């Protein structure tokens, strides 16, 4: 077994650990969704791009304004040289003023008035919203949302600033109703900005207690994402659903990929290994049922730990990173998790960034992203196959489970096991054919027995019908003889003469 693993390792999937880190060299884990950058560097890069775009837009606006002013000055010069056009120019100026006044009037409807009285504050943790459209989130919240709200309030009660934290989180959550038409990246930026600002304030308040701040941020994420789940998970403004269908179709098309092709150092014949593989598949599928990004990451972490345990038991030594990635790819191919891309994008957009940048959760999540990227770009070379074989397997015209002609590839470590499997499959096929023949003969014998029984009954009936008078006469004669025969009591017994005479009664004189 160890020899087979060593052979697989020489030609297996290899990923340098440096490829998991941010391309900027900051030391944090990168993400394929952020072009290999960590969340911090990606946000900084995104801000620079946006700032650059804003500057370009301002420059374009200033250039257009100068051109418009020059064109207007030229028109003014022409109108001064032509007095007959003056009335029309005044009419055009008056029309422009009226249009601007209408725009200002409409704009006032969307500007809050300074005379609006402030909202009266309720209890320390008033969960009821003001009668505004934003309260629809509270009215339509699910049972999970209400439960998360109660848990969040109970968690914040011992904190001095708990009331302020709850008010800010509730206000931000309700404000997201107005932003449901925004793009997913804009929604993610809003949430990440809120995380960052709140974390900085908590760091200032709880100096030297980073663990306490992390616990608070975890509860904030749980409360907010449970309430916003339906709004921000797989939004209609994205193509997440299309990506989900594409990766599911891709994984279904790769159903023929064997554990030997991926060089997975796992022996599923060992009961403990098989149990770990099943648990890993269950955990990665369970990820879709969770609402909070932290809970989804916990499923990925449990799945990864089961994988490491399966490798350790199979190899009887500690697992390496080169063993983990191909095994994770194998688990994803066997599980085909529902809405895989949507879950990855949801975690990427709305998870606490510090959790993705460091720690075991970030490491395992980065490996999952790499596994999905590998599956999307999987080709024959990755599986040590020729392009012709890969295309035949993908089209369904051939399968690695079918017997193949002996050739150069027949000496590979997996062919011995495959040949044994093929022999057993052929034996099972032969047994199935023999069973079909036996069943056919049994059905034929049953039919012959039924026909023989019917034939015997017909012959007996024919014989009975052929001799009915003789049978009746014999029966009548036998009955007459029986009635004429004397009974034993009435028959004369010749031996009675030899008996002594009967006693006669005698009278004695008294």
Beta strands, then each sheet from edge to edge (+ up, - down):
end
